[in-house]
């Protein structure tokens, strides 16, 4: 199993597409980036994450009578920010305003799907087994001690009730 080097992918896309790119997982954690607004290791800002969340995209798609929404574009004064989604990844492209998005979006969508397939293949398949028996023994010993202590306190409570009554 090999791990995907997202930094290399981002720098290759920068060369090929002449645009800044960020790659985030479906939880919004940026895996690699050359967009200063979305630095590596940080989380996509909460307001943006809420807007582009799968739940929100499905809700908007239903309202529009669509099956799914694959991309969102936010236009700022200087750039377009294109968010393209797959099941596992979010690809963020910082595109100049003069770029024809109709030509740009299909290729970036296909790339995102391919990258997502590789992401899924790179997930951990083998898990090491952990022996919980020692922890369970400690918990059982603690519970047994608590039961003994509880009984001690019951005697004291009964004595106090007897004396005060």
C-alpha positions in Angstrom: 0.0 0.0 0.0 1.4 3.4 -0.9 0.4 6.8 0.4 -0.6 9.4 -2.1 1.8 12.4 -2.2 -0.7 15.3 -2.4 2.0 17.9 -2.5 3.3 16.5 -5.8 -0.2 16.4 -7.2 -0.8 20.1 -6.2 2.5 21.2 -7.8 1.9 19.2 -11.0 -1.6 20.7 -11.3 -0.2 24.2 -10.7 2.1 23.6 -13.7 -0.4 22.0 -16.0 -3.5 24.2 -15.3 -1.7 27.4 -14.3 -3.9 27.7 -11.2 -3.4 27.3 -7.5 -5.0 24.1 -6.0 -5.8 22.8 -2.6 -6.9 19.2 -1.8 -9.0 18.5 1.3 -10.6 15.3 2.6 -14.4 15.1 3.0 -14.1 16.4 6.6 -12.5 19.7 5.3 -9.0 19.0 6.4 -6.6 20.4 3.8 -4.2 17.6 2.7 -2.1 19.8 0.4 -2.3 23.3 -0.9 -0.6 26.2 -2.6 -3.6 28.5 -1.9 -2.7 30.7 1.1 -6.3 31.0 2.2 -6.4 27.2 2.6 -3.1 26.2 4.2 -2.1 22.5 4.6 -3.2 20.9 7.8 -5.9 23.4 8.5 -9.6 23.0 8.2 -11.7 24.8 5.6 -13.4 27.7 7.4 -16.6 26.6 9.0 -19.0 28.9 7.1 -17.7 27.5 3.8 -17.7 24.0 5.1 -21.4 24.3 6.1 -22.3 25.7 2.6 -20.4 23.0 0.7 -21.3 20.1 3.0 -22.8 17.0 1.4 -26.1 17.5 3.3 -26.4 21.1 2.0 -25.5 20.1 -1.5 -28.2 17.5 -1.5 -30.7 19.9 -0.2 -29.9 22.5 -2.9 -30.0 19.8 -5.5 -33.4 18.6 -4.4 -34.7 22.2 -4.5 -33.4 22.5 -8.1 -34.7 19.1 -9.1 -31.2 17.8 -9.6 -29.7 14.5 -8.7 -26.4 15.9 -7.3 -24.2 19.0 -7.3 -20.6 18.3 -8.2 -19.1 21.8 -7.9 -19.6 25.3 -6.4 -18.0 28.4 -7.6 -17.5 31.5 -5.5 -16.5 34.7 -7.3 -14.4 37.3 -5.5 -13.1 40.5 -6.9 -9.9 38.9 -8.0 -10.5 35.2 -8.5 -13.0 32.4 -8.7 -12.8 29.7 -6.1 -14.0 26.4 -7.6 -14.9 23.6 -5.1 -15.2 20.3 -6.8 -16.4 17.3 -4.9 -16.0 13.6 -4.9 -17.1 11.1 -2.3 -13.8 11.3 -0.4 -12.1 14.6 -1.5 -12.7 18.3 -2.1 -10.5 19.9 -4.8 -10.3 23.7 -4.4 -9.1 25.6 -7.5 -8.2 29.3 -7.4 -9.0 30.4 -10.9 -8.5 33.7 -12.6 -11.6 35.5 -13.6 -10.8 35.3 -17.3 -10.7 31.5 -17.3 -13.6 29.8 -19.1 -15.1 27.7 -16.3 -17.2 25.7 -18.8 -14.0 24.3 -20.3 -12.1 24.1 -17.0 -14.7 22.3 -14.8 -15.2 19.0 -16.7 -11.5 18.2 -16.7 -11.1 19.1 -13.0 -14.2 17.0 -12.2 -12.7 14.0 -13.9 -9.4 14.5 -12.2 -11.1 14.8 -8.8 -13.0 11.5 -9.4 -9.7 9.7 -10.3 -7.9 11.1 -7.3 -10.8 10.0 -5.1 -10.6 6.5 -6.4 -6.9 6.4 -5.5 -7.6 7.9 -2.1 -10.0 5.1 -1.4 -7.5 2.5 -2.5 -4.9 3.9 -0.2 -7.0 3.6 2.9 -5.8 1.2 5.6 -6.9 -2.4 5.0 -5.2 -4.2 7.9 -5.7 -3.4 11.5 -3.7 -4.7 14.3 -5.5 -6.5 17.1 -5.4 -5.0 20.5 -5.7 -7.1 23.6 -8.2 -5.5 25.9 -8.0 -8.2 28.5 -5.7 -6.3 30.8 -7.9 -3.2 30.6 -11.0 -5.3 31.3 -9.3 -6.8 34.3 -8.5 -3.4 35.7 -12.1 -2.2 35.2 -13.5 -5.3 36.9 -11.1 -4.8 39.8 -12.1 -1.2 40.1 -15.8 -2.1 40.0 -15.3 -4.8 42.7 -13.5 -2.2 44.9 -16.3 0.3 44.3 -18.9 -2.3 45.4 -17.0 -3.0 48.6 -16.7 0.8 49.3 -20.4 1.2 48.6 -21.2 -1.4 51.2 -19.0 0.4 53.7 -20.8 3.6 53.2 -24.2 2.0 53.5 -23.3 0.9 57.0 -22.3 4.5 57.9 -25.5 5.8 56.4 -27.6 3.3 58.4 -25.7 4.3 61.6 -26.4 8.0 61.0 -30.1 7.4 60.3 -30.3 5.3 63.5 -28.6 8.0 65.6 -30.5 10.9 64.2 -33.8 9.0 64.3 
